[in-house]
C-alpha cells in the first residue's frame, strides 16, 4: 500500500509532477500549522513551504549514488552552520519538512501525506493544551558583591514560585556585581509584586524576567 510511485527506480515525467505537487502542498500545510502554533517571520514560513520540494529534488537526483549522498550531507552541514540558530519549535518544523521531502524524493507520496497529517494534528493539539504544561521562565537578578546570594531570595521564591533552580552565577562590572540566572516556574500571581519584592532585596538593581524559555542548537 505504501509502495514508491517510482517504477524500477526510474523517475518518469508524470511521477516527477506528482512529487512536485505533493511536496509543495504538504510544505504549505506544514507552514500553515507552524504559523498557527508559533510566532515566526514571513521568510521562515516561506522557507518551510518550499523546503520539502527542494529536499525531494535532491533525493531524486542522488538516486542511490553514495558519492553524491556524501556531498549532499556536506552541503546540508554547511547551510546549518552558516544559518542563525532557531528556537526548538523552528528546528522541529525544519526537521519535519526535511523528512517529508526525503519521503517524497523516494517516491513514498502516500507515506509523506499520512505522516504530515498525523504530525500536524499532534502539533496543533499540543499547542492548544500547552497551558497544562509548566510555564518555565528565566529570571536574571543583579546584586551587589557584598551580598551573600546563597539563600538571599529563598523566602520570596517560596512565596511566589512553584519551583526554582539557580543555573548560573557570574561577576559583572569589574567584579563589583553578581549576576544570578534562575530557571523558575511562577505561581498564578501578580508578576509585578514578585519583581517589586526582589527589587527591595537587591538594592533596585537590574532584574530581567524572560518568558517561554526555548532550547537552541
C-alpha positions in Angstrom: 0.0 0.0 0.0 2.8 2.4 0.8 5.0 1.5 -2.2 7.0 4.0 -4.1 5.5 5.6 -7.1 8.8 5.2 -8.9 8.8 2.0 -11.0 12.2 0.2 -11.1 13.9 3.2 -9.5 13.2 5.2 -12.7 11.5 8.7 -12.5 9.0 9.5 -15.2 7.7 12.9 -16.0 4.3 12.0 -14.5 5.8 10.8 -11.2 8.0 13.9 -11.1 5.0 16.1 -11.5 3.1 14.3 -8.7 6.1 14.6 -6.4 6.5 18.4 -7.0 2.7 19.0 -6.5 2.5 16.9 -3.3 5.7 18.3 -1.9 4.6 21.8 -2.3 1.1 21.0 -0.9 2.5 19.3 2.2 5.0 22.1 2.6 2.1 24.6 2.7 0.3 22.5 5.3 3.5 22.4 7.5 4.0 26.2 7.1 0.4 26.9 8.0 0.5 24.8 11.1 3.8 26.3 12.1 2.3 29.8 11.6 -0.7 28.9 13.8 1.3 27.4 16.6 4.3 29.7 16.6 5.4 33.3 16.1 7.9 33.3 13.2 8.9 35.6 10.4 7.3 35.6 6.9 10.6 34.5 5.4 10.7 31.4 7.7 7.2 30.4 6.8 8.0 30.7 3.0 11.1 28.6 3.7 9.0 25.8 5.3 6.6 25.8 2.4 9.4 25.3 -0.2 11.8 23.1 1.8 10.1 19.7 1.2 10.1 20.3 -2.5 13.8 21.3 -2.6 14.8 18.3 -0.4 12.7 15.9 -2.7 14.6 17.3 -5.7 17.9 16.5 -4.0 16.9 12.9 -3.1 15.7 12.2 -6.6 19.0 13.5 -8.0 21.0 11.3 -5.6 19.0 8.2 -6.5 21.2 5.8 -4.6 24.6 7.3 -5.5 26.8 7.1 -2.4 29.3 9.8 -3.5 26.5 12.2 -4.3 24.9 11.4 -0.9 28.0 12.4 1.0 28.3 15.6 -1.0 24.6 16.5 -0.2 25.3 15.7 3.5 28.2 18.2 3.5 26.1 20.8 1.8 23.4 20.5 4.5 26.0 20.8 7.2 27.4 24.0 5.6 23.9 25.5 5.5 23.3 24.6 9.1 26.4 26.3 10.4 26.0 29.4 8.3 22.4 30.0 9.4 21.1 31.7 12.5 20.1 29.2 15.2 16.4 29.0 15.8 14.3 28.0 18.8 13.3 24.4 19.4 9.9 24.7 17.6 11.5 26.1 14.5 14.1 23.4 14.4 11.4 20.7 14.8 9.5 22.3 11.9 12.6 22.3 9.7 13.4 18.7 10.5 9.8 17.7 9.9 9.8 19.5 6.5 13.1 17.8 5.5 11.8 14.3 6.5 8.7 14.8 4.3 10.9 16.0 1.4 13.1 12.9 1.8 10.0 10.6 1.8 8.6 12.3 -1.4 12.0 12.2 -3.1 12.0 8.4 -2.5 8.5 8.2 -4.1 6.7 7.5 -0.8 4.0 10.0 -1.5 1.2 8.3 0.5 3.5 7.8 3.4 4.5 11.5 3.3 0.9 12.6 3.2 -0.2 10.4 6.1 2.9 11.4 8.2 2.2 15.1 7.6 -1.5 14.9 8.6 -0.6 12.9 11.8 2.3 15.1 12.9 0.4 18.4 12.1 -2.6 17.3 14.1 -0.4 16.3 17.0 1.4 19.7 16.9 -1.9 21.5 16.8 -3.4 19.6 19.7 -0.3 20.0 21.8 -0.3 23.7 21.2 -4.0 24.0 22.3 -3.2 22.2 25.5 0.1 23.8 26.3 -1.4 25.6 29.2 -1.4 22.2 31.0 2.4 22.3 30.9 4.6 24.1 33.4 5.4 27.6 32.1 9.2 27.9 32.7 10.8 31.3 32.7 14.3 32.7 33.1 15.0 35.2 35.9 18.2 37.2 35.9 19.0 39.2 39.1 21.9 41.6 39.6 23.1 42.1 43.2 26.0 43.9 44.9 29.1 41.9 45.6 28.8 42.3 49.4 25.5 40.3 49.5 25.6 36.5 50.0 23.3 35.2 47.3 23.2 31.6 48.6 19.8 31.9 50.4 19.1 35.6 49.7 15.8 35.2 47.9 14.6 31.9 49.3 11.7 33.3 51.3 10.5 35.4 48.2 10.8 32.4 45.9 8.9 30.1 48.2 6.1 32.7 48.3 5.8 33.3 44.6 7.3 30.3 42.8 6.3 26.6 42.3 10.0 25.7 41.8 13.3 27.4 41.0 16.8 26.4 40.2 20.0 28.6 40.2 21.5 27.8 36.8 24.4 30.3 36.7 26.2 32.9 38.7 28.8 35.3 37.4 30.5 38.6 38.3 30.0 41.7 36.2 31.0 45.3 36.1 34.7 44.6 37.1 33.6 42.2 39.9 31.5 44.8 41.7 28.2 43.0 40.9 26.9 39.4 40.8 24.5 38.3 38.1 22.3 35.3 39.1 20.4 33.3 36.5 17.4 31.2 37.7 15.0 28.9 35.9 11.7 29.4 37.6 8.0 28.4 37.5 5.7 31.2 38.7 2.5 30.6 40.7 -0.6 32.2 39.4 0.2 35.6 41.0 1.0 39.2 40.1 4.4 39.3 38.5 4.9 43.0 39.4 4.6 42.2 43.1 7.1 39.4 42.7 9.6 41.7 41.0 9.0 44.6 43.4 9.9 42.4 46.4 13.1 41.3 44.6 14.0 45.0 43.9 13.7 45.8 47.6 16.2 43.0 48.3 18.8 43.6 45.6 19.1 47.4 46.0 16.9 48.2 43.0 19.5 46.8 40.5 18.6 45.3 37.2 16.1 42.4 37.1 15.2 40.5 33.8 12.3 38.1 33.6 12.2 36.2 30.3 9.1 34.2 29.3 8.9 31.0 27.4 12.4 29.6 27.6 13.2 27.5 24.5 16.2 25.5 23.7 18.5 26.4 20.9 21.0 24.4 19.0 
